[in-house]
Amino acid sequence: MTAHIAAHGRLVADVQSKTISNGNIMAFTRLAVALPCRDTENGELTFWLAVTAFGRQAEYLLKHQKGDLISVSGNMQASQWKGNNGILQTGYQMVADSVISVKTVRPGGNRKKISGGQPAPQDDFFG
C-alpha cells in the first residue's frame, strides 16, 4: 500500500547517506511529526516517519541535521514485521520527491547590497 502525503516535522536523527549501485546518492533519516490528538494529555501524538531520498533531493536532505525542521512530500509505504518479542510491528517510510527546509524560508530577511557597499534601494510606497 502506498499513499502520497506531505509532512512537516523535526529530524530526530542525523541524515545518513550511501552510494547505490548506479552511482547515485541515497539519503535517509527519521522525522517526528506532531499530530493533533484529543486522547493525549498535551493534545498531540508523535508520528514517526522514516524518510528516504535519492539524487538531488538526497543531496538537499544531506544539508540538514538532527533537530532541523523540514517539510517533505512523497509516497508513503507501510510495512509490518515481527519484533524480537514476537509482536507484530508497523513502520512507515516515505520516499521523498520534495524536501523543503525551514532554513530556506526567510520572510523579511536581509536585503542584498549593491556593489560598493551601499544598501539596496527601498521601495517607497508612500511617495
Order of alpha helices (4+ residues) and beta strands (2+ residues): beta-beta-beta-beta-alpha-beta-beta-beta-beta
